[in-house]
Amino acid sequence: MTVNHAPVSVEIDNRASLLDTLRETLRLTGTKKGCDHGQCGACTVLLDGRRVNSCLILAVTLDGAEVTTVEGLASADQLHPVQQAFLDHDALQCGYCTPGQICSAIGAIEEARRGMPSHVTSDLRETGSRRMTDDEIRERLSGNLCRCAAYPNIVKAVQAAAESR
């Protein structure tokens, strides 16, 4: 598989999750282990451009896949626009959930850009890019929990990042 734009070949137990492979084998500790049951979103990464809970995916199933973690988002001299928006809007407190929130936000913005509806989308007949309203952002990121309750600033950051792209 490719991890953060670099080919990776690892020998792992066939029961190892992507999360554990990233953290323990590849030493990419930006992706956090929260609940280990797919309920908190702390482990969210991008898999072939789509957001996934890495704790629910067996790493052995990812032959040929492209995985992007929070460590692979920034270029050498510039943060990803979503990372920058999180800083600009103070969208974090303790920071534990932030890598998953950022990866999820990137995936959610892309989903809206591709016209994928959410539970709160008002007109399902509408095609094309969807506007990231506060309700859309809250719904699309509802699988990512923040124990510090930084949600208002997270919504502002995602809105700013969505509008800047």
C-alpha positions in Angstrom: 0.0 0.0 0.0 0.9 3.6 -0.2 1.0 5.6 3.1 1.3 9.4 3.0 2.5 9.3 -0.7 5.2 6.7 -0.1 5.1 3.0 -0.9 5.0 0.8 2.2 5.4 -3.0 2.4 5.0 -4.5 5.9 4.6 -8.0 7.2 1.8 -8.0 9.8 -0.6 -10.3 11.6 -3.6 -10.9 9.5 -5.8 -9.6 12.4 -4.1 -6.3 12.7 -6.2 -3.2 12.1 -5.1 -0.4 9.9 -5.0 1.8 13.0 -2.6 -0.6 14.8 -0.5 -1.0 11.8 -0.1 2.8 11.4 0.6 3.4 15.0 2.6 0.3 16.1 4.3 -0.9 12.9 4.8 2.3 10.9 5.1 4.6 14.0 2.7 7.1 12.6 1.1 8.1 15.9 -0.9 11.1 14.7 -3.9 8.8 14.2 -5.3 8.2 17.6 -6.9 5.2 19.2 -10.1 6.3 21.0 -12.7 3.6 21.4 -11.3 1.0 19.0 -14.9 0.2 18.0 -15.6 2.8 15.3 -17.7 5.0 17.5 -15.6 8.0 18.3 -13.8 9.0 15.0 -10.4 9.6 16.6 -8.8 7.1 14.2 -10.2 8.6 11.0 -7.9 8.6 8.0 -8.3 8.9 4.3 -8.4 5.6 2.3 -8.3 6.1 -1.4 -9.5 9.6 -0.7 -12.5 8.6 1.4 -12.7 9.0 5.2 -12.7 5.7 7.2 -12.4 4.6 10.8 -9.0 2.9 10.6 -9.8 0.8 13.7 -12.4 -1.1 11.7 -10.3 -2.1 8.7 -8.0 -5.0 8.5 -4.6 -3.8 7.1 -4.2 -7.0 5.1 -7.1 -6.0 2.9 -5.4 -2.9 1.7 -3.0 -4.2 -0.9 -2.6 -1.5 -3.4 -4.6 1.1 -1.4 -3.6 4.7 -0.7 -3.8 5.8 2.9 -3.3 9.3 4.0 -3.0 10.2 7.7 -2.8 13.6 9.3 1.0 13.4 8.9 0.7 13.2 5.1 -1.6 16.2 4.6 0.8 19.1 4.8 3.5 19.8 2.2 7.0 20.6 3.2 6.3 24.2 3.8 2.6 24.6 4.0 -0.2 23.2 6.1 -3.3 21.6 4.4 -6.0 24.2 4.1 -8.1 22.3 6.7 -5.2 22.1 9.1 -4.7 25.9 8.7 -8.4 26.6 9.2 -8.3 24.6 12.5 -5.4 26.8 13.7 -7.0 30.0 12.5 -10.3 29.3 14.2 -8.9 27.7 17.4 -10.8 24.5 16.6 -9.1 22.4 19.2 -8.5 22.2 22.9 -6.7 19.1 24.1 -6.0 18.1 20.5 -6.6 14.3 20.9 -9.5 14.2 18.4 -8.0 16.8 16.1 -6.2 14.5 13.6 -9.4 12.5 13.1 -11.5 15.6 12.9 -9.2 17.1 10.3 -9.2 13.9 8.1 -13.0 13.6 8.5 -13.5 17.3 7.5 -11.4 16.8 4.4 -13.5 13.8 3.5 -16.7 15.6 4.2 -15.8 18.6 2.1 -15.0 16.3 -0.8 -18.3 14.4 -0.4 -20.2 17.7 -0.5 -18.2 18.8 -3.5 -19.1 15.6 -5.3 -22.8 16.2 -4.5 -23.3 13.4 -2.0 -26.3 14.2 0.2 -26.3 13.9 4.0 -29.2 13.3 6.4 -30.0 17.0 6.5 -29.7 17.8 2.8 -32.9 19.6 2.0 -33.3 18.8 -1.7 -32.2 15.4 -2.7 -33.0 16.2 -6.4 -30.3 18.8 -6.4 -27.1 17.7 -8.2 -23.7 19.1 -8.1 -21.6 20.5 -5.3 -23.5 21.0 -2.0 -23.0 24.0 0.2 -21.4 23.2 3.6 -23.9 24.9 5.9 -23.5 24.6 9.7 -26.1 21.9 9.8 -24.4 20.0 6.9 -21.1 20.2 8.7 -22.5 19.1 12.1 -24.2 16.1 10.4 -21.3 15.1 8.2 -18.9 15.2 11.2 -21.3 13.7 13.7 -19.2 10.5 13.9 -16.2 12.4 15.3 -16.5 13.1 19.0 -14.7 15.8 20.9 -14.7 15.4 24.7 -13.6 19.1 25.1 -16.7 20.3 23.1 -14.7 22.4 20.7 -17.6 21.9 18.2 -18.5 25.6 17.5 -15.0 26.4 16.4 -14.6 23.1 14.5 -17.8 24.0 12.5 -16.3 27.5 11.8 -13.0 26.0 10.7 -14.6 23.5 8.3 -16.9 26.2 6.9 -13.8 28.4 6.2 -11.9 25.6 4.6 -14.8 24.6 2.5 -15.3 28.2 1.3 -11.6 28.6 0.5 -11.4 25.6 -1.8 
